[in-house]
Amino acid sequence: MLSPEFRNSLIEGMMARDEKRHEDMLKHGDALISIDPQNAIGYSMKAQAYIFLARDKEALPLLDKAIELQPDYYENTFCVVKSITVP
């Protein structure tokens, strides 16, 4: 079960993504990692933000960590593919 603090940061991060506030997305990804470093969501959110900011090389280690923590997390695979195929 997610803590209220984690849930709030997740919602804020998702809103930042939807509003294309990718720098804010990075901050919320950091907050999620700080709250629960064993949850793949924070690493994935931060990686997605880096991809949106065209900073793919910074995203890859975060995606590796997210996949290590939760190998079946489909969004991680999507981000890896996107970061490799998008010029």
HELIX and SHEET records of a PDB file:
HELIX    1   1 PRO A    4  ASP A   18  1                                  15    
HELIX    2   2 HIS A   22  ILE A   35  1                                  14    
HELIX    3   3 ALA A   40  PHE A   52  1                                  13    
HELIX    4   4 ASP A   56  LEU A   69  1                                  14    
HELIX    5   5 TYR A   74  THR A   85  1                                  12    
END                                                                             
